[in-house]
Amino acid sequence: QVQLVESGGGLVQTGGSLRLSCAASGRRFSSSAMGWFRQAPGKEREFVATINWNGDSTYYADSVRDRFTISRDNAKNTVTVYLQMNAMTPEDAAVYYCAAASSWSNGQVGDYMYDYWGQGTRVTVSS
């Protein structure tokens, strides 16, 4: 079955770095746009970053641009998507979700464009 499994969340100090991973399997995601979203307590889920099918086009939310980097590895049976997060602040604390937009090869911003989601990984940033 289709699975998107995030990992790499945890506790980091302000100014520190974390690298999230998402392993997507169960169907051919190598031609799909992938994205990261996040949801902080009491807030709506928000877009963080997206990457196109082959990794040569990315787009970021203003709040993370120049600090976060999305990348992907299109292996044969499992696509892995990464989110490198640097210079983190308490405002980055949230549950981070990986998502796949199977009908789209170009990156997508709207969460409604994504049809497969991971279970989320929690990121906490201490001040």
N, C-alpha and C positions, 0 to 999 in steps of 0.2 A: 504494500500500500504506500501511498505518498506520505513522506515524512520530511519535515523541516525541523531540525534539531539544533537549537542554539546552545552555545557554551561560551565560557570566558568571562561571564559577569562576576562581580564581587565588589569588594570595598577598595577604594583608592582615595588617596589624599588629593586635595585641591592642587592642581598643577601637574598631577600625575597622568599616567597613561594606562589604557587597557586595550586589549585586542579581542573583539568578539568574533566568533566563528559560527557559521550556519551550514550544516550539511543537509543538502536537499537530495532526496532519492525517491524512487518509486515511479518516476516518469522522466521523460526527456526534458530536463530543464536547461540544457545547454543552449537552447535557442530562445530562452525566456528572459525577459527583464526581471531583475531581482531588486529588492529594496529593504531598507531598514526603517522601522518606525519606532516610536517610544511613547510611553504613557506614564506620566508622573502622577502621584496620588492626588486625587481631586481634579485632575485635568483630563482633557480629551486626548486621544491618541493623535500624535503629530508625525508628520513626515520628517525623516532625517536625511536619507541619501538613497540614490538609485543608480543602477548600473545597467548598461545595455547587454545584449546577449554575449558579445565577445570581449567586453571589458574596455573597449576603447572610448567609451563615452560615459561620463558620470555627471551627476547633478546633486547639489546639496542644499539643505535649508540654510538660510542666511545665518542662523544661530550657530551652525557648526562648520560652516565653510572656512577653510584654511586651518582647521584644527583636526577634522576627521577625514579619513580616507577610506573609501569603499573599493574593494577589489574582488576578483573572483578567479576560481580555478575550475575550468570545465573538464573534469576528468570523465572517463567513459561512462560510468554508471552513477556517479555522485558529483553534483556540483557543489562546491564549497564557496561561500561568500564570506568575506571578512569585513570588519569595520574596525579600523585602527583609530583609536580616540586618544588625542593628545591635549595637553593644557586643559585638563578637565576642571570644571567648576561645579559647585553644588547644584546649579541649574541643570546639569546634565544627568542628575540622578533620576532614574526611571526604570521601568521594565522595558527592555528592548526586544522588539519582535522582528524576525526575518520574514519576508514574504516573497512569493513568486507570482508574477503576472504571466500566466502561461499563454495568453492570447496576444502578447506583445513582445516584440524583440527590442524595441527601444525603451529606455528608462521611463518610468511613470511616477508621477507625484501623488496622485489621488489614491487613497487607500481602497476605494471601490474598484480600482483596476486590478487589484490583486485577488487571486482566488485560492491561494494556498498560504497558510500561516503557520509559524512555529508557536511553541508554547510560551516563549519569552524567557529572557534571562535578566535577573535584577542587577542593576548597577547602583551602587551607593557611593557618594562622594563626600568625604568628611572635610569640614572647613578648618 
